[in-house]
Amino acid sequence: MPADLDAHLVADADLDPDFAPAFVVDAPARQSAPVVFNAPHAGDVYPASFLAASRLAGLSLRRSEDAYVDALFAAAPALGAPLLRARFPRAYLDVNREPYELDPRMFEGRLPGYANTRSMRVAGGLGTIPRLVADGHEIYARKLAVAEGLARVDALYKPYHRALRRLIERTHGRFGLAILIDCHSMPSSSVAREEMGLADIVLGDRYGTSCAPVLTDAVEEALRRRGYVVARNKPYAGGFITEHYGEPAARRHALQIEVNRALYMDERTLVRRPGFPAVAADLTGALADALPEVAAALGPAQPGLAAE
């Protein structure tokens, strides 16, 4: 493991388990676009209590992390839009799930009756509190107390979604329109194949239900113009966030963007590739082209909405 990654984990291990803060909003001085960016899986703060409870260490524990995705989309404020980014890691708590998708195999004691213990994601070990990292290894050396799991939902999941909902509602209230860009990365081994080869980017719009077609079309075209191979909905159609916040009939649109990790980092060492700045610039440029076009196509605020 590279020394810089060792130092990264050791330094973060000294942070308070409450993360302080759990998430950050990078906002422009004045929001000028009806857009909100979200990076829910880029968190890289691993508190000492989590490291102590895990049977994994170093890179093994970071396999579920969308490493550097917040940096790929860091220019969001320059586009006139806020970027919400988690600091807690996905392996600790996954906000792209229902609040209580919990695996009873992980816990000492009985889960509350409202917990969803039978979802496909729970069966795969990837619930709200994951049992496995992305490569299939068990995270914990012991079972967790039910109270500990519920406390994570209260302390991290619920405040994160309140913040995301507030950003979307404020955007919608100001512009009469809200576009959520949900930012993720994917391992190259999982990417759907096209005739042109491995997809560089997968756009997920829940098969056309989470946003107007013009949004997916415009982003895809802008990325293709920059030479990227783009697929739709396979293997990633969008998760809980895209489904939950995408309400096209209410002028709230959500699109998930999955970027192939091999484009910008070494997937084995998690070290950024020299081409990282170019990928980030291409993403920024594509969205800078597409989003104003989408906002114009979707039209001005409807009468009665508090748009400026």
Phi, psi and omega in degrees: 000134179301146184299326183294328178286323173302312182296322180302311183290320180296316181297316182288338181296338181276355182286157177298139179301339177280000173073323168036076003266163180283335179206164184226143171250117173267111188240148173289162177303324176215125180289122182244357180236146181278051190227144172231130175259146183221129177236083188279345186244013183268000183299138184226026177261117183244098184292160184302321182296324179289316178299322181291327182278344185272146172275354182254166179211163172053228184298327181300322181284341184265008186294336180272352186286134170278071189302129173071007179297325176298326177286326177299326183251022185294343180279005180309313179300328177292339176272003179086020185228150176281154174238118174265128181224131177285147172257335177283148184279154178300327180294339180270317179200132182249110181279357176266039178224169167298159184295334185230044170278091190238140184265113183299339179292343184271345195243146172268111184113175185268131175286154178296156183298335181280354179292139175269098185261003188237014179289160177299326181290321175296316180301327179274004179081013187237053178278196181300319168249102189295146173268332183237153165276175190299333181270009172095002180276141177295137182277316194259145176274346181213166175286150178267150171290141178304319181299325179294317179296315180295327179295324177296320179297316181292319188276334186238306185299307185295315176297324179297313181290329174298318180295317180294316179298320179297317179299317181293316182292321177295320178296314179297319180294326183280319188251350187071015185199141175222131178240117178262124173253109184264115195258125183218171170230163183222146175293144182298333181291344184261356192283138178296142179268140172240174178301331182279353181119199181292137178290138175278324184219137174245127176261128180246119178233028180054044180054045173085008183260344184262351179201164176293146181303330182299329180292308179298317181299314185292318179294317179300313182297319180295324178288319180297323178299334179267009173093010182269143174273120187242133174242164180238127166066354177231122006269007184235111181264357185111142184261204182302318183297313180298315181293318187287321186262349179276109179226077186304324181295336178261012180064035171238112187245140181227131179228128176266136176243122177249121182256130177299120184298330182296342178292328192231354178208160172283117186290341179278317184259348185063025176269136179297142175279158177302333181278006181306310181301325180292320178296315179300318180294322178294318178298315179298314181296318180297316180288326176297327177284315191282317191294318175298323177298318180294313180301320179293320181293325181283346171087169181289170179301145177287155180305137179096349178269147186275068179262156178256000000 
